[in-house]
Protein backbone atom coordinates (compact mmCIF):
# COMPACT_ATOMS: atom_id res chain seq x y z
CA UNK A 1 0.00 0.00 0.00
CA UNK A 2 1.33 3.45 -0.95
CA UNK A 3 -0.16 6.88 -0.35
CA UNK A 4 0.11 9.24 -3.31
CA UNK A 5 -1.63 12.60 -3.66
CA UNK A 6 -3.73 11.67 -0.62
CA UNK A 7 -4.95 8.38 -2.13
CA UNK A 8 -4.21 4.96 -0.67
CA UNK A 9 -3.17 2.75 -3.55
CA UNK A 10 -2.76 -0.97 -3.25
CA UNK A 11 0.30 -1.94 -5.22
CA UNK A 12 0.08 -4.93 -7.51
CA UNK A 13 3.02 -7.09 -8.50
CA UNK A 14 2.38 -8.62 -11.89
CA UNK A 15 3.90 -12.07 -12.24
CA UNK A 16 3.26 -12.75 -15.93
CA UNK A 17 2.21 -11.22 -19.25
CA UNK A 18 4.03 -8.01 -18.36
CA UNK A 19 4.08 -6.49 -21.85
CA UNK A 20 0.40 -7.24 -22.46
CA UNK A 21 -0.56 -5.79 -19.09
CA UNK A 22 1.50 -2.67 -19.80
CA UNK A 23 -0.41 -2.12 -23.04
CA UNK A 24 -3.73 -2.64 -21.23
CA UNK A 25 -2.74 -0.08 -18.60
CA UNK A 26 -1.67 2.38 -21.29
CA UNK A 27 -5.03 1.97 -23.05
CA UNK A 28 -6.88 2.40 -19.74
CA UNK A 29 -4.99 5.63 -19.04
CA UNK A 30 -6.05 6.90 -22.47
CA UNK A 31 -9.70 6.01 -21.69
CA UNK A 32 -9.58 7.81 -18.34
CA UNK A 33 -8.09 10.99 -19.71
CA UNK A 34 -10.41 11.13 -22.72
CA UNK A 35 -13.38 10.60 -20.39
CA UNK A 36 -12.63 13.94 -18.71
CA UNK A 37 -12.12 15.81 -21.98
CA UNK A 38 -8.47 15.36 -22.93
CA UNK A 39 -8.01 14.83 -26.66
CA UNK A 40 -6.53 11.40 -27.42
CA UNK A 41 -3.92 13.00 -29.71
CA UNK A 42 -2.69 15.08 -26.75
CA UNK A 43 -1.81 12.07 -24.57
CA UNK A 44 1.54 10.28 -24.47
CA UNK A 45 2.18 7.19 -22.35
CA UNK A 46 5.52 5.65 -23.35
CA UNK A 47 5.72 1.88 -22.86
CA UNK A 48 8.95 -0.01 -22.30
CA UNK A 49 9.66 -2.82 -24.76
CA UNK A 50 10.47 -5.06 -21.82
CA UNK A 51 7.88 -4.20 -19.18
CA UNK A 52 9.47 -6.43 -16.55
CA UNK A 53 12.62 -4.30 -16.25
CA UNK A 54 13.17 -1.60 -13.63
CA UNK A 55 12.04 1.65 -15.25
CA UNK A 56 10.00 4.74 -14.52
CA UNK A 57 6.46 4.93 -15.90
CA UNK A 58 5.16 8.32 -17.02
CA UNK A 59 2.25 9.98 -18.75
CA UNK A 60 2.11 13.40 -20.39
CA UNK A 61 -1.02 15.11 -21.63
CA UNK A 62 -1.94 18.59 -22.82
CA UNK A 63 -5.07 20.71 -22.47
CA UNK A 64 -5.67 24.42 -23.10
CA UNK A 65 -1.98 25.20 -23.35
CA UNK A 66 -1.10 23.34 -20.16
CA UNK A 67 1.34 20.44 -20.01
CA UNK A 68 0.41 17.86 -17.41
CA UNK A 69 2.78 15.13 -16.36
CA UNK A 70 2.95 12.36 -13.83
CA UNK A 71 5.53 9.66 -13.27
CA UNK A 72 6.14 6.86 -10.80
CA UNK A 73 9.36 4.99 -10.14
CA UNK A 74 9.07 3.38 -6.71
CA UNK A 75 8.15 -0.16 -7.75
CA UNK A 76 10.56 -2.84 -8.98
CA UNK A 77 9.19 -3.21 -12.51
CA UNK A 78 7.99 -0.82 -15.20
CA UNK A 79 4.58 -2.51 -15.40
CA UNK A 80 4.09 -2.18 -11.63
CA UNK A 81 5.03 1.53 -11.82
CA UNK A 82 2.56 1.94 -14.69
CA UNK A 83 -0.17 0.34 -12.57
CA UNK A 84 0.37 2.86 -9.76
CA UNK A 85 0.39 5.70 -12.30
CA UNK A 86 -2.90 4.38 -13.71
CA UNK A 87 -4.48 4.19 -10.24
CA UNK A 88 -3.48 7.79 -9.41
CA UNK A 89 -4.95 9.08 -12.68
CA UNK A 90 -8.04 6.91 -12.16
CA UNK A 91 -8.69 8.32 -8.69
CA UNK A 92 -8.05 11.93 -9.69
CA UNK A 93 -10.18 11.72 -12.85
CA UNK A 94 -13.03 10.08 -10.91
CA UNK A 95 -13.01 13.12 -8.60
CA UNK A 96 -13.45 15.34 -11.66
CA UNK A 97 -16.25 13.18 -13.08
CA UNK A 98 -18.08 13.14 -9.74
CA UNK A 99 -17.57 16.93 -9.54
CA UNK A 100 -15.72 16.63 -6.21
CA UNK A 101 -12.78 18.34 -7.92
CA UNK A 102 -12.86 20.95 -10.67
CA UNK A 103 -11.07 20.40 -13.94
CA UNK A 104 -8.86 23.42 -13.12
CA UNK A 105 -7.84 21.73 -9.86
CA UNK A 106 -7.04 18.58 -11.83
CA UNK A 107 -4.85 20.61 -14.19
CA UNK A 108 -2.98 22.30 -11.34
CA UNK A 109 -2.48 18.93 -9.61
CA UNK A 110 -0.55 17.55 -12.60
CA UNK A 111 0.87 20.65 -14.34
CA UNK A 112 4.65 20.32 -14.75
CA UNK A 113 7.37 22.05 -16.73
CA UNK A 114 9.03 20.21 -19.61
CA UNK A 115 12.34 20.13 -17.77
CA UNK A 116 10.89 18.57 -14.60
CA UNK A 117 13.20 15.53 -14.77
CA UNK A 118 16.27 17.79 -14.97
CA UNK A 119 15.02 19.82 -12.01
CA UNK A 120 14.49 16.64 -9.97
CA UNK A 121 18.00 15.47 -10.80
CA UNK A 122 19.44 18.86 -9.78
CA UNK A 123 17.41 18.81 -6.55
CA UNK A 124 18.80 15.39 -5.61
CA UNK A 125 22.31 16.63 -6.38
CA UNK A 126 21.71 19.69 -4.20
CA UNK A 127 20.76 17.40 -1.29
CA UNK A 128 23.71 15.13 -2.04
CA UNK A 129 21.59 11.98 -2.37
CA UNK A 130 21.52 9.24 -4.97
CA UNK A 131 19.85 10.11 -8.28
CA UNK A 132 17.29 7.34 -7.77
CA UNK A 133 16.46 7.97 -4.08
CA UNK A 134 12.67 8.00 -3.64
CA UNK A 135 12.38 8.14 0.16
CA UNK A 136 10.80 11.46 1.12
CA UNK A 137 11.66 10.87 4.80
CA UNK A 138 15.41 10.81 4.03
CA UNK A 139 15.08 13.89 1.83
CA UNK A 140 13.05 15.74 4.49
CA UNK A 141 15.66 14.90 7.14
CA UNK A 142 18.38 16.27 4.86
CA UNK A 143 16.21 19.33 4.26
CA UNK A 144 15.83 20.01 7.99
CA UNK A 145 19.55 19.57 8.65
CA UNK A 146 20.49 21.85 5.77
CA UNK A 147 17.83 24.42 6.70
CA UNK A 148 19.35 24.79 10.17
CA UNK A 149 22.73 25.46 8.61
CA UNK A 150 21.62 27.69 5.70
CA UNK A 151 18.90 29.75 7.38
CA UNK A 152 19.70 33.48 6.98
CA UNK A 153 19.45 34.02 10.76
CA UNK A 154 22.26 31.53 11.44
CA UNK A 155 25.96 32.49 11.43
CA UNK A 156 26.55 30.11 8.50
CA UNK A 157 23.37 31.28 6.76
CA UNK A 158 23.14 31.92 3.04
CA UNK A 159 19.95 33.48 1.70
CA UNK A 160 20.41 32.28 -1.89
CA UNK A 161 21.26 28.70 -0.91
CA UNK A 162 18.33 28.71 1.53
CA UNK A 163 16.01 29.66 -1.34
CA UNK A 164 17.54 26.90 -3.50
CA UNK A 165 17.03 24.46 -0.64
CA UNK A 166 13.33 25.29 -0.38
CA UNK A 167 12.83 25.02 -4.15
CA UNK A 168 14.67 21.67 -4.28
CA UNK A 169 12.59 20.29 -1.41
CA UNK A 170 9.35 21.48 -3.01
CA UNK A 171 10.27 19.81 -6.33
CA UNK A 172 11.02 16.46 -4.69
CA UNK A 173 8.09 16.64 -2.27
CA UNK A 174 5.71 17.11 -5.19
CA UNK A 175 7.22 14.09 -6.94
CA UNK A 176 7.24 11.77 -3.93
CA UNK A 177 4.00 12.58 -2.10
N, C-alpha and C positions, 0 to 999 in steps of 0.2 A: 504494500500500500504506500503510495506517495501522495503528498499534498502539493498541488500546483494551482496557482491562481485562486486559492481558496477552495478548490475541489479535491475531494478524496478520490484517488484513482487507484483501482486495483490493477496492479501490473500483471501481465500475462507473459508467460515464457512459452513461446511456440517451439514445439519439438520436431515438427516436420513441415514439409511443403512451404518453406520459408518464402521462396520467390513468388509463389501463387498468392500467399497471404499478403505479401507486401503490395502486390497489384490490387488485391481486393481492398486493402486499407486506403491506397491511393484513390481508387474509384469512389470509396465512401467519403473521403475528404472532399472530393469534387462535388458529390451530391449534397453534402452539408452546406458547403459554401454557396452553391447555386441556389439552394433553398432559401437563403436569406438575401438573395439579390446580387451576388457576385457573378459576373459574366465568366463562363467556362474558359474563354480565351485569355482571361486575366489571372488564371490560377496556374501555379507551377509547383509540382510535388516531385522532386527528383527521386528516382528509385535506384538503389544499388543493384548492380548485376548479380551480386552474390549477397543476398539478404541476410545470410547467417553471420557475416563478418561484423566486427565491431566498427560501427560508423554512426555518425549523427544523422538523424532524420530531420527534415525541414520542409516547410511549406511557405510559399510566398504568394500573395494575391494583391490585386490592385482594385481600388474603387475611388472614384471622384478625385483623382490626383493623389491619393494616399497609397503608400506602399505598406502593406502589412506583412509581418513575418513572424514565424514561430519555429523554434527548433528544440529538439530534445536529444540529450546524449548521455543519459545516466544509466541506461540499461546495457546489457552485455552484447546485444545483437541489434543490427539495424532494424530488423522487422519488429523487435520489441520496442525500440525507440519510436518507430512509426506508429505503433499501437497507442502509446501514451500520447503522442501528438494528436492522433485521431480523437482520443477520448477528451482531450482538452478542448479541441475545436467543437466536438459534439456538445459538450456541456455549455460552452459559451454561446454557440449558435442556438441551442434550445432556449436559453434565456432571452435571446432576441425574439425568437418565434413566439414565446409565451408572453412577450412584452414586459418581462421583468427587468430587461436591460434595453436601453435604446441602441439603435444602430450606431449612433455617434460614440456611445460608450464602448461598443464592440470595436470600432475603429481605433479609438485611443488605447484600448487594451493591447492591441497587437501592432500598432504603428511603430515601425523601426526605420532607421536610416540604412542606406545601401551598404555602408561600411561597418555595420554592427559587428561582424565577426572580427574585423581588425581592431575595433575599439575594445572588444572583450579580451583579445590577446594582449593588447597594451595594458589593460587594467590588471590582468593576471601578472604581467611583468612588473608593473608598478608595486604590487603587493609582494613580489618575489616568490610566487607559488608556481607550481607546475602548470603548463599550458592546458592540461586536461583536468585540472582539479575542479570538481563539481560540488564540493561540500561547503555550503554557505556558512556553517558554523565556524569552520577554520578561517574562512575569509573574514567573517565578522570579528573574530578574535584578533586577527591581524589588523583589521581596521581600528579596533579600539586601542590596541597597543600603539599603532602609528599615530592615531589622533592625539593621544596623550603627549607624544613627543613633538608633533608638528603644530599643535594648536598655537595660534598667534599670541596667546597670553603666557605661554611657557617660554623659559629662557632659550630653548632650542627651537622655538616656533618659527614657522615659515608660512606666510599667508598663501603664497602661490601653490606650494606643495600641499597645503591643507585643502585648498580648493580642488586640486587634482585628486587627492585622496577621496573626497566626498563624491566626485564625479565617477571615479573608478568603482567605488562601492555601490553607487546607484546603478551603474551599468550591470555589474555582476548580480546584484540583488534582483534586478528585474529578470535576468536570465534564469536564476536558480530558485525563485519562489513563485 
